[in-house]
Amino acid sequence: MSLARLGLSELDAVLAVARRGSFRRAAIDLNVSTTALSSTIAQLEARLESRLFNRTTRSVAITEAGRVFLEQVGPALQDLRAALDAVRSHNAGPSGTLRINAFASAARSALLPLVVEFLAQHPQVHIDLVTEGRLVDIVADGFDFGVRSESLVPSDVIVIPLGPPQRYAVVGSPGYFEKHGTPRTPSDLLQHRCIRVRLPNGAIFPWYFERDSEVTRLDVSGPLTLDESSVVKAVVRQGIGLGFFMEQDVQDEVAAGEFVRILDDWTPPRDRLCLYYPNRRNPSAAVRAFIELARACRADPGAPA
């Protein structure tokens, strides 16, 4: 069955269910009822003579046929929508929706000022910002932009750096150091209570240090393993253990004296955060405007981003 014989609403339905992993959440995104969405998918599967999703009462999983369908149709749908948006906006200002995927910390520190400035300049545009820890294929998942650390950005996209290189920071509460002492070298951390962080893929995030070309990677231990930065902060604030954060995520707490930063000379600048996007022939006016603002902010050190 060709793309021409499928409606955009059907394609949007498949993409939304695959992206959200739930008919209920996808229906909310599409502003339709769950029953209507389920019916749309069922009718499409009947026309394709292939099941796209395996459903149970508790979960939705994409089938191999569904994965192939998304890999082929997803990029084509984005190109089609971009072409339609380009035509609509030819004689008008930017409008429509921009979808952006970012780490939560990246959204707070580097992306939000850019988004605020963009919306002030282009009030007809709606921005749908999704923050999550896992790495996604922004084209397959229907995003216009992604924001990740430089080393995590795919090689086949266009990149705009956002802000200066990042640094890690090891912090603890004043009470923790009064009770347990202060580590002087990274290896001292192995004798301390450290809060471990689980990545979206299930791996435990190691603590990285570097000084005078000496690189140290530690698998620390401690009383808790967590997977959410704000919870780690709360635990560190209570003096339960030491935390390993991106510098910008704890700069306010350090400035206020809630956290004490240690091993500063072992945490040199590393990757920068980057905005990235696919190279498309017909970007919408909103996409072009967002790119222009991001480039302008990069060139002007006093700009929001």
N, C-alpha and C positions, 0 to 999 in steps of 0.2 A: 504494500500500500504506500503510495507516495505521500509526501508532505502536503501536496496540494489538496489531497482528499481528506485531510484532517483539519479540524478547526483549531484555532489558537486556544480556545478554552480547554479542549481536550489535552493539548500539549502542556498547557499551564498546570492542569490537574495532575498529570504524571510527574512533572518536575516538582510540584509542591509536596506531593506525598513522599517522593523519594528524598527530598531535602529535609522534611520534618520527621519522617519515619512514623507518621501517625495520620490517620484520616481526620481525626478531630482537629488536630492542630493545623493541618493543611487547609481544612474547611474554613477555619477562622482567618487564616491568611488570605484566602480567596473570597471571603465574605459570602459563602454559600453554606447550605446545611450539609451536615455529614452524610445524610441520606442521598442528597443530590450528587455530592462528590463521588460517593461509592457507586452510584448508578452510572455516572459518566465513565468511571474507570472500567466498570464491568462491560459497558457497551463497547468501549474501545477494545478491550481484550477479546470480545466476541468477534469484532471486525478484523482484528489482527490474527485471530485464531491462536493466540499465545497468552499465557498468564504472565502479567508484568509484576505482580506482587503476590506473595504468600501471606495470607491473613489468618490470624487466630484472634481469640477474644482479647488477648493482651498485647499482641505485637503485630507489626507489619514489616516484612522483609522483602527486598527487591529480588526478583529471580534473575537468572543469568540472561534470559531473553529481555527482561526489563533493563538490565545493565547495558546490553548492546543497544537497545532502543535509545536510552538516554545518551550514550556516547555519540550516537549518530545524529539524533534529533536536537539535543540540547544546544550545541553550538550553532546549528542551522536556525533554530528558533531565535537565539540572541541576535544573529545577523539580520534576520527578518524584522525583528522588533527595532533594531537600531536603524534599519533603512526606513521603516515607517516613521519613527521618531524624527529622523533627519528631514523627511519630507514635511511633516507637520510643523516642525520648528523653523522651516526655511525662512519664513517671513515673521517669525515671532521669537520671543525670548525663550530661554530654557524653561522646561516644564517637565512634568512626569515624575517618575521615581528613580532614584539611584540606590542600588543595593551594594553595601560595603561589608566585608568580613574582616574582622581584626581580633587580635588578642585583646583581652579586657584592659591590660595595662597600657597597651599601645593606643587604645581608643581614648583612655583618660589623658595620657600625657602628650601625645603628638597629634592625634586625629581630631579630637573634640574642638580645639580652637579653630582648626581649618573648617570644620563643619559649621560652626556657629557663624563664622565670617561669610561662608558661602550662602547660608540661608538668609542672612541679612541682605545680601546682594541679589539673591534670586528666590523670592518668597513663593514663587509658583512651583518650586521643586520640593518634593517630599523625599527625605533620606531614610532608608530602612537599614539601620546599622545592627549587624549581628555580631556579638562578641562571644568567642568560644576558643578553647585551648587547642582543639584539634586542627591540623592542617587540612585545608580543603582545596579542591580544584575549583577555582572561582568561575571558570567557564562552564564546567559540567553542573555546578550547583547554582548557576544563574546569577552570579554577582558581577557587578560592573568593575569593582575595585577590591583589592585585598591590602591589608597592612600587616607586615611581618618583619622580623629581624632580617637583615641583609642576607645572611647565610641560608635562610630558609626560603628565599624567594625563588620561584622556578626560573630556569634559564631562558625560556622562550617568551618572556613578557617584557613590557616597557616599565622602567623603574624610575621613581622620583624619590630621592632621599628626603626624609622628614626629620629635621633637627640634627643635633650633634651625635657622635657615637655614644652608645650607652655604657654604663658601668654597673657592676654588681655591688651590693653592699651587705655586709654582715652586721646585724644589729641585735641588741638585747636591751632589756629594761635596766635602769640603774640598780634596781633591787636585785636582779639576777647577778650582776657583777659584784655587788657587795657580798653576796652569799657564796658565789662560786669562783670568784677571781676573774681575771681578764686574760684571754688567750693572747699570746704575743706572736705566734706563728701559725700558719694553717694547720700544721700537725698537732698543735695543742688542742684543736677542736675535737680531736678524737677522744679526748678525756672530758668533753662537755656534753651537755644535753642539747641536741640540735633537733629542730623541727624539720622532718623530711617532707618533701613534696612529691606527690604522685602525678605524673604526666597523663594526658588523655589516653595514651597508648598503654598505660599501666606500668611503665617503667618509673623508677625513682630518679629524680633529677639530681645529678651530682653537683657538688660545689667546686667551682673553678677558681684557681688563683694563679697569678703570674707576677714575677718580679725579676728583673735583670736576666731575662731569658729563661728563668726557671719556671716551669709550668707544673702545677700541682692539681690533681683531680681527686677529690675526696668523696667517698661514700660514707657520709656521716651516720651517726646513730643517735637515738633519742627516744623520748617517751611517746611521741605522736607522729603519725604519717597523715598528711592532709592533702586535699586537692583544690583548695580555694584560697586565694591570696588574702582575702579579708579575714578569713578564719585564722590563718597563720598569724596575721597581725594581732588579732585579739589574744591569741595564746601567748605571743611574745610580750605583749603589754602586761599580761598577768605574771610575768617572770617565770614561766614554765620552761622556757628554753630559748635558744638563739634562732634567728631567722635569716634566710638568704633571699634577698629581694633585688629587683631592679632599683637602681638608685632613686629614680624619680618617684617610685611608689612609696618611699619612706622619708622623703626629704622634709615633709612638713612635720612628721613626728620627731625627726632628729633636731630640726630647728627649734621645736617646742620643748625639747629636753625629755620627751617621753621615751625615746630610744637613744641609746649610745652606739655610735658606729665604731667598729674596730677593724683592724687589718686593712686600713684604707690604702696603704702603699702596696698591697697585694692584689688590688682590683683595678687594673688599668682600663682605659676605654676599649670597648670591643665593637660589636656590630652596631650599625645605625638602624633605626626603623625606616622602612621604605613603603611608600605607596606604589602598588604595581597594578597593571591592567593589560589585557590582551590587545594586540594590534589589530584593530578592526577598520574596515574600509569606510564604513558609514556611521561613525559615532554620532549619537544624538547631541543636540545643543547642550543639554545638561551635562553630559559626559565631557564634552569639549570645554565647557566653562569650568568644571571642577578641575580638570587637568591644568588649565591656564592659571587658575588661582593657586594650585599647589606649586606650580613652577615659579610663580611670582613670589610666593612666600619663601621658597627656597632661595631665591636670588636676593631677597630683602631680609637681613637678619632681624629687623624690627617687626616683621610681619607676624601674624598670629601663630603660624605653625613653626 
